[in-house]
């Protein structure tokens, strides 16, 4: 099973972006401040999406606290998908010639890119899997 979760975009003015999405009928449903990473995640959804429960589709706004100029599509971020088995999914992709940019070392999360360079986050459904090779010791490749 694969299920679409959210789209993440990086923003420089979170409140202005929230106001913009409010014009489209989206509202803030949760917020996470990460002091160590120096960023805030703000999740938005429409009333219709909120009524779906755990199947809600969200837009994730990422605000990095330190000023940054985004180029090369970095402001877009990534698409995220929940997968039944992150190791099997990464192996299937690798077998097809896809580079695993951020391996699932933690048994929970990996990143790959589409042929056009769009980052895709793969998240393990349920609890993370136990760390396993070759993933546990595999280094990052490129950017994601």
Secondary structure as UniProt FT lines:
FT   STRAND          2..10
FT   HELIX           14..23
FT   TURN            24..25
FT   STRAND          26..34
FT   TURN            35..38
FT   STRAND          39..46
FT   HELIX           47..51
FT   HELIX           53..55
FT   STRAND          58..64
FT   TURN            72..76
FT   STRAND          78..83
FT   HELIX           86..95
FT   TURN            96..97
FT   STRAND          100..102
FT   TURN            105..106
FT   STRAND          109..113
FT   TURN            115..116
FT   STRAND          119..124
FT   TURN            133..137
//
